[in-house]
Amino acid sequence: MEENSRDAVLLEQVAEGDLGPPLEALYDRFAGRVYGLGLRLLGDDGLAQELVQETFMRVWRSVGRYDPDRGSVATWVFTIARRIAIDLSRRPSSRPFAEELGPETEKLADRATGEIVDRLLIGLDVRDALDSLSPSHREVLELLYLQDLTQAEAASRLDVPLGTVKTRSYHGIRALRHAFEERGVHA
């Protein structure tokens, strides 16, 4: 079972009222990444910890709103975290020097925060789309595009004929394009 399917099952169990192991498993899967996002966006350990706590409170409270047709569980969790991070960054106690910065600088900071999270969410959708491919297609595309190998180098590494790499690449890209469309990612 792929990661998103496992995560969706965990969310379903939480929605049915099981707040023990399923919620703990989701926390274990995402808390570290949400905390890291909080450090990058908010620049403060305490606010990053608060982001994690508030994110999982909202995950629990709004679990019934998750729609698998709109994206992966990871995308949903990080979308929640993004909204909370923006709220936390706007909170006066989070910005001791806000008066000195002025409204224009605050708008730029909000825009930068949004852009960082948007890139993260797109990256999660791309990873989710890649994970939905067959192992042979995913392997070829990762070698070609993530490791920047030539088709001949990928064929050598995989110990398959060059024609096989070309065929897998062609069909993998088509499948990836379809997976992007399903997730609303425009590549």
Buried (B, 14 or more C-beta within 10 A) or exposed (E): EEBBEBBBBBBBBBBEEEEEEBBEBBBEBBBEBBBEBBBBBBEBEEBBBBBBEBBBEBBBEEBEEBEBEEBBBBBBBBBBBBBBBBEBBBEEEBBEEBEEEEEEEBEEBEEEBBEBBEEBBBEBBBBBBBBBBEEBBBBBBBBBBEEEBEBEBBBEBBEBEEEBBBBBBEBBBEBBEEBBEBBEBEE
